[in-house]
């Protein structure tokens, strides 16, 4: 009988410990906030953002080519392992690189500049529109920060959106060209994801509306 009593006591103790452990885990899970990456910068993060180079004023045309870019930001085919479908665009914001997937182990790599609107983006987007020599209308929040900017600029040389633009849902989220090739590889006040004009024309001709775009904030 003493042995049976000891066994029952041991079993009861184990059940009690299991219940306490489960309750503790539930409490921790309930109190911990869900960790989800925001789609875009919130107000506090926007105020903390600092460009790493000054942009070229709208209307000034500094050219279309990439010949003067550092080698790491010139367009080239590279080894890039990926399980995403051929034709997917992957943007590595911290690297200032855009990859167009060509196979499981190969991609075209482009150098990019990342503007304020692109710094906080993350996740899966899609190309929802394509424009040649797009017009540019600065959004109100940008006018608030940079009141000297024109309220509208027609497409053409000197336009900050450059020769091509591909919208990513919202009008301010774009892969686009630039009037300043020397800004590739930097973080900037204006725009989203910029390429030199000859590169944005190249990728524009390779992709279609509906193309998957994955933005990573590494």
FIVOVEX-657569 format. One line per 2 residues: number of its first residue (from 1); their letters; for each residue x, z, y of N, C-alpha, C. Coordinates in steps of 0.2 Angstrom, whole numbers, plus 5000, padded with zeros to 4 digits. Layout:
<sites>
NUM = A = X/Z/Y/X/Z/Y/X/Z/Y  ...
</sites>
This chain:
<sites>
1 = XX = 5004/5000/4994/5000/5000/5000/5004/5000/5006  5010/5004/5006/5014/5004/5012/5017/4997/5013
3 = XX = 5019/4994/5008/5022/4987/5008/5017/4982/5011  5010/4983/5009/5005/4978/5012/5004/4980/5019
5 = XX = 5004/4986/5021/5003/4988/5028/5009/4985/5032  5015/4985/5030/5021/4982/5034/5020/4975/5035
7 = XX = 5018/4971/5029/5017/4964/5030/5012/4962/5035  5006/4966/5035/5001/4965/5039/5003/4966/5047
9 = XX = 5007/4971/5048/5009/4973/5054/5014/4968/5057  5018/4965/5052/5023/4960/5054/5019/4953/5056
11 = XX = 5014/4952/5052/5010/4946/5054/5007/4946/5060  5004/4952/5062/5000/4953/5068/5005/4953/5074
13 = XX = 5011/4955/5073/5016/4955/5078/5018/4948/5080  5019/4944/5075/5021/4937/5076/5015/4933/5079
15 = XX = 5009/4935/5077/5003/4931/5081/5003/4933/5088  5004/4940/5090/5004/4942/5097/5010/4939/5101
17 = XX = 5016/4938/5098/5021/4935/5101/5019/4927/5103  5016/4924/5098/5014/4917/5098/5009/4916/5104
19 = XX = 5005/4921/5104/5000/4920/5110/5003/4922/5117  5007/4926/5117/5011/4928/5123/5015/4922/5126
21 = XX = 5018/4919/5121/5022/4913/5122/5018/4907/5125  5012/4906/5122/5008/4901/5124/5005/4902/5131
23 = XX = 5004/4908/5132/5001/4910/5139/5006/4909/5144  5012/4911/5142/5018/4910/5147/5019/4903/5149
25 = XX = 5019/4898/5144/5020/4891/5145/5014/4888/5149  5008/4890/5148/5002/4888/5151/5003/4890/5159
27 = XX = 5005/4896/5160/5006/4899/5167/5011/4895/5171  5017/4893/5167/5022/4890/5171/5020/4882/5172
29 = XX = 5016/4879/5167/5014/4872/5168/5009/4872/5174  5005/4877/5174/4999/4877/5179/5002/4878/5186
31 = XX = 5007/4882/5187/5010/4884/5193/5015/4879/5196  5018/4874/5191/5023/4870/5193/5019/4863/5196
33 = XX = 5021/4861/5202/5018/4855/5205/5020/4849/5201  5016/4844/5201/5017/4838/5198/5023/4834/5202
35 = XX = 5028/4832/5199/5033/4828/5202/5032/4821/5202  5029/4818/5207/5028/4811/5208/5031/4808/5214
37 = XX = 5035/4802/5213/5038/4799/5219/5033/4796/5223  5033/4797/5230/5029/4794/5234/5030/4787/5235
39 = XX = 5025/4783/5236/5025/4776/5237/5029/4774/5243  5028/4778/5248/5032/4777/5255/5033/4783/5258
41 = XX = 5038/4783/5263/5040/4789/5267/5034/4792/5270  5034/4799/5270/5029/4803/5274/5032/4804/5281
43 = XX = 5028/4807/5285/5031/4808/5292/5037/4812/5293  5038/4817/5289/5044/4821/5289/5050/4817/5287
45 = XX = 5050/4813/5282/5055/4809/5279/5057/4803/5284  5051/4800/5287/5052/4795/5292/5056/4798/5298
47 = XX = 5055/4804/5300/5059/4806/5306/5066/4808/5304  5068/4809/5298/5074/4810/5295/5078/4804/5294
49 = XX = 5075/4798/5293/5078/4792/5292/5083/4790/5297  5089/4788/5296/5094/4786/5301/5097/4779/5298
51 = XX = 5096/4774/5302/5100/4767/5300/5107/4768/5300  5111/4764/5296/5118/4765/5296/5121/4759/5300
53 = XX = 5117/4755/5303/5120/4750/5308/5114/4748/5313  5116/4746/5319/5111/4744/5324/5109/4737/5322
55 = XX = 5103/4735/5323/5100/4729/5322/5102/4724/5327  5101/4718/5326/5102/4712/5331/5095/4712/5334
57 = XX = 5095/4711/5341/5089/4710/5344/5085/4704/5342  5078/4705/5342/5074/4699/5340/5075/4693/5345
59 = XX = 5075/4687/5342/5077/4681/5347/5084/4679/5347  5088/4683/5344/5095/4681/5343/5097/4679/5336
61 = XX = 5099/4673/5336/5101/4669/5329/5108/4670/5328  5110/4674/5322/5117/4674/5320/5118/4670/5314
63 = XX = 5114/4666/5312/5115/4661/5307/5111/4662/5300  5113/4658/5295/5109/4658/5289/5113/4660/5283
65 = XX = 5119/4659/5283/5124/4659/5277/5126/4666/5275  5129/4666/5269/5132/4672/5266/5140/4672/5266
67 = XX = 5143/4667/5268/5150/4666/5267/5154/4672/5270  5152/4675/5275/5156/4681/5278/5154/4687/5275
69 = XX = 5149/4688/5270/5147/4694/5267/5153/4697/5263  5153/4703/5262/5158/4706/5257/5156/4703/5250
71 = XX = 5161/4702/5246/5160/4699/5239/5154/4702/5235  5153/4709/5236/5148/4713/5232/5141/4711/5234
73 = XX = 5140/4708/5240/5134/4706/5242/5132/4699/5243  5137/4695/5240/5136/4688/5239/5132/4686/5233
75 = XX = 5128/4681/5233/5123/4679/5227/5128/4677/5222  5126/4680/5216/5130/4678/5210/5126/4680/5203
77 = XX = 5127/4676/5198/5125/4678/5191/5129/4684/5189  5126/4689/5186/5129/4695/5184/5126/4697/5177
79 = XX = 5130/4701/5173/5128/4704/5167/5123/4710/5169  5117/4710/5167/5112/4715/5169/5107/4716/5163
81 = XX = 5108/4722/5160/5104/4723/5154/5097/4725/5156  5092/4722/5154/5085/4724/5155/5080/4722/5150
83 = XX = 5075/4726/5149/5069/4724/5145/5063/4721/5148  5064/4720/5155/5058/4717/5159/5058/4710/5158
85 = XX = 5052/4707/5158/5051/4700/5157/5055/4695/5162  5057/4689/5160/5061/4685/5164/5057/4683/5170
87 = XX = 5060/4683/5176/5056/4682/5182/5055/4688/5186  5056/4694/5183/5054/4700/5186/5060/4701/5192
89 = XX = 5058/4704/5197/5063/4706/5202/5064/4714/5202  5070/4716/5202/5071/4723/5202/5076/4724/5208
91 = XX = 5073/4729/5213/5077/4731/5219/5080/4737/5218  5086/4738/5218/5090/4744/5218/5092/4746/5225
93 = XX = 5088/4750/5228/5088/4752/5235/5095/4755/5237  5097/4760/5233/5103/4763/5235/5109/4759/5235
95 = XX = 5109/4754/5230/5115/4749/5229/5114/4743/5235  5108/4742/5238/5107/4737/5242/5108/4730/5238
97 = XX = 5105/4730/5232/5105/4724/5228/5098/4722/5226  5097/4716/5225/5090/4714/5222/5092/4709/5216
99 = XX = 5089/4710/5210/5091/4707/5204/5084/4703/5202  5086/4696/5200/5080/4692/5198/5082/4691/5190
101 = XX = 5078/4694/5186/5080/4694/5179/5079/4687/5176  5085/4685/5172/5085/4678/5169/5085/4679/5161
103 = XX = 5087/4684/5159/5087/4686/5151/5088/4693/5150  5088/4695/5144/5089/4702/5143/5096/4705/5145
105 = XX = 5101/4700/5146/5107/4703/5148/5110/4699/5155  5106/4695/5158/5108/4691/5164/5103/4692/5169
107 = XX = 5106/4692/5176/5102/4692/5181/5105/4688/5187  5102/4686/5192/5104/4684/5198/5104/4690/5203
109 = XX = 5110/4691/5206/5110/4697/5210/5111/4695/5217  5107/4698/5222/5107/4696/5229/5109/4702/5233
111 = XX = 5113/4702/5238/5114/4707/5243/5108/4708/5247  5106/4714/5249/5100/4715/5254/5102/4720/5259
113 = XX = 5099/4720/5264/5098/4726/5269/5092/4729/5268  5091/4735/5269/5085/4739/5268/5083/4742/5274
115 = XX = 5077/4740/5277/5074/4743/5283/5070/4749/5281  5068/4752/5287/5064/4759/5286/5058/4758/5282
117 = XX = 5055/4752/5282/5049/4752/5278/5050/4751/5270  5057/4749/5269/5059/4749/5262/5062/4755/5259
119 = XX = 5064/4759/5263/5068/4765/5261/5064/4770/5256  5058/4771/5258/5054/4775/5254/5049/4772/5248
121 = XX = 5050/4766/5247/5046/4762/5242/5049/4763/5235  5044/4764/5230/5047/4765/5224/5041/4763/5219
123 = XX = 5043/4760/5213/5038/4759/5208/5036/4751/5207  5031/4750/5204/5029/4743/5203/5025/4740/5208
125 = XX = 5027/4734/5211/5023/4731/5216/5023/4723/5213  5019/4719/5217/5019/4712/5215/5019/4708/5222
127 = XX = 5022/4702/5221/5021/4697/5227/5014/4695/5227  5012/4696/5233/5005/4694/5235/5004/4688/5240
129 = XX = 5009/4686/5242/5009/4680/5247/5016/4678/5248  5016/4671/5250/5023/4668/5252/5022/4664/5258
131 = XX = 5027/4665/5263/5026/4662/5269/5033/4659/5271  5033/4653/5274/5039/4649/5277/5039/4650/5284
133 = XX = 5045/4652/5287/5046/4654/5294/5040/4658/5297  5039/4664/5294/5033/4668/5296/5034/4670/5303
135 = XX = 5028/4671/5306/5027/4675/5313/5029/4682/5312  5030/4686/5317/5032/4693/5317/5028/4696/5322
137 = XX = 5024/4701/5320/5020/4706/5324/5023/4713/5323  5026/4716/5327/5029/4723/5325/5023/4728/5325
139 = XX = 5023/4732/5319/5017/4737/5319/5017/4742/5324  5012/4746/5326/5011/4750/5331/5017/4756/5331
141 = XX = 5018/4759/5325/5023/4764/5324/5030/4762/5326  5031/4755/5325/5038/4753/5327/5038/4752/5334
143 = XX = 5033/4750/5337/5033/4749/5344/5034/4756/5348  5031/4761/5345/5032/4768/5347/5039/4770/5347
145 = XX = 5043/4768/5342/5050/4770/5342/5054/4765/5346  5052/4759/5346/5056/4754/5350/5052/4750/5355
147 = XX = 5050/4753/5360/5045/4750/5365/5048/4743/5368  5054/4742/5368/5057/4736/5371/5055/4730/5367
149 = XX = 5053/4730/5360/5051/4725/5356/5046/4720/5358  5046/4714/5357/5040/4709/5359/5034/4711/5354
151 = XX = 5029/4710/5357/5022/4711/5353/5021/4706/5348  5024/4700/5349/5023/4695/5344/5029/4690/5345
153 = XX = 5031/4687/5339/5036/4682/5339/5034/4676/5334  5034/4670/5336/5033/4665/5332/5039/4664/5327
155 = XX = 5037/4661/5321/5042/4660/5316/5047/4655/5319  5054/4655/5317/5059/4651/5319/5065/4655/5319
157 = XX = 5071/4651/5321/5077/4654/5321/5077/4660/5326  5080/4666/5325/5080/4672/5329/5074/4676/5327
159 = XX = 5069/4674/5323/5064/4679/5321/5067/4684/5316  5065/4690/5316/5068/4695/5312/5066/4694/5304
161 = XX = 5061/4691/5303/5059/4689/5296/5062/4683/5293  5066/4680/5297/5070/4674/5294/5066/4668/5292
163 = XX = 5069/4665/5287/5066/4658/5285/5060/4659/5280  5060/4664/5277/5055/4665/5272/5053/4673/5271
165 = XX = 5046/4674/5269/5044/4681/5268/5039/4681/5262  5040/4686/5258/5036/4687/5252/5033/4694/5253
167 = XX = 5026/4694/5253/5023/4701/5255/5022/4704/5248  5022/4711/5249/5022/4715/5243/5016/4720/5244
169 = XX = 5010/4717/5244/5004/4721/5245/5002/4722/5252  5004/4727/5255/5003/4728/5263/5008/4723/5267
171 = XX = 5005/4721/5272/5009/4716/5276/5016/4718/5278  5017/4725/5279/5023/4727/5282/5028/4728/5276
173 = XX = 5026/4727/5270/5031/4728/5264/5032/4721/5262  5039/4719/5263/5041/4712/5262/5048/4711/5259
175 = XX = 5049/4706/5255/5056/4703/5254/5056/4697/5259  5061/4697/5264/5061/4692/5269/5068/4691/5271
177 = XX = 5069/4686/5275/5075/4684/5278/5077/4688/5284  5082/4685/5288/5085/4689/5293/5088/4684/5298
179 = XX = 5088/4687/5305/5092/4683/5310/5099/4686/5311  5101/4690/5306/5108/4694/5307/5111/4695/5300
181 = XX = 5114/4690/5297/5117/4690/5291/5122/4696/5290  5125/4698/5296/5130/4704/5296/5127/4711/5294
183 = XX = 5120/4711/5294/5117/4717/5292/5115/4718/5285  5117/4713/5281/5116/4714/5274/5121/4719/5271
185 = XX = 5118/4724/5267/5122/4729/5264/5121/4736/5268  5117/4736/5273/5116/4742/5277/5108/4744/5277
187 = XX = 5107/4750/5279/5100/4753/5281/5099/4752/5288  5093/4749/5290/5091/4747/5296/5084/4750/5299
189 = XX = 5083/4749/5305/5077/4751/5308/5071/4746/5306  5073/4740/5307/5068/4735/5306/5067/4732/5299
191 = XX = 5061/4730/5297/5060/4727/5291/5059/4731/5285  5060/4727/5279/5059/4730/5273/5065/4729/5268
193 = XX = 5065/4723/5265/5070/4721/5261/5073/4714/5263  5078/4714/5266/5080/4707/5269/5086/4704/5266
195 = XX = 5086/4698/5266/5092/4694/5263/5094/4689/5268  5100/4686/5268/5102/4680/5272/5097/4675/5271
197 = XX = 5096/4670/5276/5091/4665/5275/5092/4661/5269  5098/4659/5268/5099/4654/5262/5098/4658/5255
199 = XX = 5099/4664/5255/5097/4668/5249/5089/4669/5248  5086/4670/5254/5079/4671/5253/5075/4665/5252
201 = XX = 5078/4659/5254/5075/4653/5252/5076/4651/5245  5082/4653/5242/5084/4652/5235/5079/4656/5231
203 = XX = 5078/4662/5232/5073/4666/5228/5066/4665/5229  5064/4662/5235/5057/4660/5237/5055/4654/5232
205 = XX = 5060/4650/5231/5059/4644/5227/5058/4645/5219  5061/4651/5217/5061/4653/5210/5055/4657/5208
207 = XX = 5051/4660/5213/5046/4665/5211/5039/4663/5213  5034/4666/5210/5027/4664/5212/5023/4670/5214
209 = XX = 5018/4669/5217/5013/4674/5219/5011/4678/5212  5011/4684/5212/5010/4688/5206/5016/4691/5202
211 = XX = 5022/4688/5205/5028/4691/5202/5029/4698/5202  5031/4701/5197/5032/4709/5197/5038/4710/5201
213 = XX = 5038/4716/5205/5043/4718/5209/5044/4726/5207  5050/4728/5205/5051/4735/5203/5056/4737/5208
215 = XX = 5054/4743/5212/5058/4745/5217/5061/4752/5214  5067/4753/5214/5070/4759/5212/5074/4763/5217
217 = XX = 5073/4769/5218/5077/4773/5223/5082/4777/5219  5088/4775/5218/5093/4778/5214/5097/4783/5218
</sites>
